[in-house]
Amino acid sequence: MRPTKSFWKDLPLPIIGLAPMDGYSDSAFRRVCKFVNPNIITVTEFTSADGIHFSPEKLRRRLSFHPDEQPVMAQIFGKNTETFVTATKFCEDMGFSGIDINMGCPSKRVVRSEHGVALRKKPDLAFELIEAVAKTTSLPVSVKTRLGWSCSDDLIGFAKGAQNAGADMICIHARTYQEPYNVPAQWEPVYALKEALSIPVLGNGGIISYQDGIEKCGPLDGFLIGQASFGNPWIFSPEGKPALFSDQLSVMLNHAKWLIEAKGNEVGTREIRKHLLSYVKGFPNAKNFRSALSRVGSYEEILSILEDICIA
Ligand SMILES: Cc1cc2nc3c(=O)[nH]c(=O)nc-3n(C[C@H](O)[C@H](O)[C@H](O)COP(=O)(O)O)c2cc1C
């Protein structure tokens, strides 16, 4: 059954999810995280609404997902209501469980085009986009944004506007536009926001373990984990990473298999390299295998190197 607008309110608390991350939270990694904890929610990498409007078939592959990932949300970005409407319908037809609107991306290219976090400077346009998406679909619509441009002064006003425009959930990356990804996140303004809204509020930023997520979540409805999941999908399990490398192997091999399945051998083996290097980071014998891992060209090669690490 298709999720409805009450989806976010009906989920058991705390809601835990993999943050959308371009270059990381693709179908294979989302599957891996769900394999570790089947109760999490996942979000696609951000995808251009204009791109979907003008070249839908080009983006179908980027957005494709496996049924095991559900509930998976499609994240779109842009600034044009017409292309947002097309993109919403396209994602609905693909079977996504919800539409997430990116109003937080700080990349130069995105901000220069007045997309992503730039919409915080144009709140009326931001609300128009949310309303257009919410009216187009019966799926739940969420918004992911930051504390603000340089401070969180307008956070509550912006989030209330988003709620009034039809957002069913809002996720706050607890850093401003001007703060890089590695500075400590400020969660207090997100807790204050929770008091002011009736829709669920998720927090995100700087979570380093499952327990840390539970603690930071505090009064919020849930949290998303980003960078700390690199090479560590076990972060989504209360038990954390298995102590033995041999017990981590099945997850790594699934990751490689699913990535190659989704993107083909050439792209899949190229893209798995950075994940493999993250997986073995800190492992005592890893340094002897790093250069081999950074050149893998087939699933069999990956299997053989990882098995060698196990017995080394
Ligand atoms: C490599 C990378 C790519 C990202 N891509 C996206 C994206 O496509 N959409 C989005 O909303 N946020 C994106 N983010 C932001 C993350 O979703 C998250 O808000 C941020 O990393 C903070 O969480 P963390 O401190 O747990 O990593 C990205 C972050 C990183 C590091």
The ligand as a MOL file (V3000), in Angstrom:
LIG
                    3D

  0  0  0     0  0            999 V3000
M  V30 BEGIN CTAB
M  V30 COUNTS 31 33 0 0 0
M  V30 BEGIN ATOM
M  V30 1 C 29.4440 13.6500 0.3200 0
M  V30 2 C 28.1670 14.2710 0.8080 0
M  V30 3 C 27.0890 14.3760 -0.0690 0
M  V30 4 C 25.8830 14.9420 0.3640 0
M  V30 5 N 24.8180 14.9890 -0.4900 0
M  V30 6 C 23.6090 15.4210 -0.0310 0
M  V30 7 C 22.4410 15.3290 -0.8490 0
M  V30 8 O 22.4680 14.8500 -1.9810 0
M  V30 9 N 21.2790 15.8090 -0.3250 0
M  V30 10 C 21.1960 16.3400 0.9440 0
M  V30 11 O 20.1150 16.7530 1.3850 0
M  V30 12 N 22.2830 16.4140 1.7290 0
M  V30 13 C 23.4690 15.9520 1.2850 0
M  V30 14 N 24.5460 15.9500 2.1340 0
M  V30 15 C 24.3640 16.3760 3.5290 0
M  V30 16 C 24.0210 15.1580 4.4150 0
M  V30 17 O 22.7450 14.6400 4.0930 0
M  V30 18 C 24.0350 15.5480 5.8930 0
M  V30 19 O 23.0770 16.5740 6.0720 0
M  V30 20 C 25.3990 16.0500 6.3430 0
M  V30 21 O 26.4320 15.1950 5.9160 0
M  V30 22 C 25.4320 16.1790 7.8580 0
M  V30 23 O 25.2930 14.9350 8.4910 0
M  V30 24 P 26.5730 14.1800 9.1020 0
M  V30 25 O 27.2920 15.1710 9.9760 0
M  V30 26 O 25.9940 13.0000 9.8400 0
M  V30 27 O 27.4110 13.7570 7.9370 0
M  V30 28 C 25.7650 15.4310 1.7020 0
M  V30 29 C 26.8550 15.3160 2.5640 0
M  V30 30 C 28.0410 14.7470 2.1380 0
M  V30 31 C 29.1910 14.6240 3.1090 0
M  V30 END ATOM
M  V30 BEGIN BOND
M  V30 1 1 1 2
M  V30 2 1 2 3
M  V30 3 2 2 30
M  V30 4 2 3 4
M  V30 5 1 4 5
M  V30 6 1 4 28
M  V30 7 2 5 6
M  V30 8 1 6 7
M  V30 9 1 6 13
M  V30 10 2 7 8
M  V30 11 1 7 9
M  V30 12 1 9 10
M  V30 13 2 10 11
M  V30 14 1 10 12
M  V30 15 2 12 13
M  V30 16 1 13 14
M  V30 17 1 14 15
M  V30 18 1 14 28
M  V30 19 1 15 16
M  V30 20 1 16 17
M  V30 21 1 16 18
M  V30 22 1 18 19
M  V30 23 1 18 20
M  V30 24 1 20 21
M  V30 25 1 20 22
M  V30 26 1 22 23
M  V30 27 1 23 24
M  V30 28 2 24 25
M  V30 29 1 24 26
M  V30 30 1 24 27
M  V30 31 2 28 29
M  V30 32 1 29 30
M  V30 33 1 30 31
M  V30 END BOND
M  V30 END CTAB
M  END
